[in-house]
Amino acid sequence: MREPRDDDSRTRFLAACRKQPYRGTVPAWVMRQAGRYLPEYQALRKGRSFLETVRDPALAAEITCQPLRRFDMDAAVVFSDILIPPAAMGISVEFVEGHGPRLNPQVRDARSIAALSDFDPETDTAFLAETLGRVRQEIGPNKALIGFCGAPFTTASYLIEGGSSRNFEHSKAMIYGDPTLFAALCERLVDNLIPYVKMQVAAGADVIQVFDSWGGALDARTWREAVLPATARLVRATQETGVPVILYVNGASHLLEVMADSGADVLGIDHRVPPAEAIARVGGRVALQGNLDPCVLFAPQAVARAAAGVLEAFAPQEGYIFNLGTGILPKTPIESMEILFETLRSRAESPA
């Protein structure tokens, strides 16, 4: 009798998200895989601003698909940015070379929250829906397509700080000094993020990842009290569309239990969290994604061994997706990515 064929990428990816069995290799993708480390991306971006590129569906779709052509990943993550919703809400967002994003005006009081505009994703961010449609057309039905948005804390902190921050002085001052005001800002953001992610699902996204890039700056009690309610509401509303949700929090080793309380299907964990610890603490409740240190990729001779070690460490976990512990770094050697995905394809085994 003929052996059943391995499941396709999309089937394996979605099964892993839902902690269901599948046949074939462990699904794998890389955060920030669409972009900066690829020479074809650099060539396409030349002479164009970041936001100009994001808002051009033809260019954004091309960038989204570039890494899949090179490495045959299991999922495409749409080329976009977590600051697209704040821009649609009337905030000036500028990406300054060498400095990162700058947002104006800062949102630090009730008046500035009231001044935010609610947006219609079908019109104000229609370019993203078109990008997703173009990507789906190219990758077909057998690859997973990931949409995303920023988590309430990270999005709010960008608005409050006016950009990236080391210590989040203004954000924490609002959380500790006026928690009602901070909750109001998060609720206003989630009111707009929910239709935004639903638009992405309607346009073809199979999964939504919620990025809390700065969430690790908060202790677990503060994250639970100030951030969990809005995050859980966003997760629940996204799941109502029928797709699974991945919650990624950078610097999250002290937050695993409260992250799981969000109701997310998958927790993305960074490279500072030992896999065995994550499995023991929350692996029975959620699927896990992670968590190779991206700096390993700067040592091509070490990539195969390190990737195999991550796979072995997560082997006891029912429901697992391979990824880096954070986004891929700009000068990552292409050779290392080639070795990484050759290793994943040759050594990963399914939990079926």
DABEL-V937903 format. One record per helix or strand of 3 or more residues. SS is the DSSP state (@ for helix, = for strand). FROM is the first residue (numbers start at 0). TO is the last residue. Records with the same first field share a line. If there is no record, write none. Layout:
# DABEL-V937903
SS = FROM-TO  FROM-TO
This chain:
# DABEL-V937903
@ = 8-16  38-44  49-53  56-70  83-87  109-113  120-123  125-138  151-160  168-176  178-201  214-216  219-238  255-259  274-281  293-297  299-313  333-346
= = 74-76  91-95  99-103  143-149  206-211  243-248  265-267  286-291  319-323
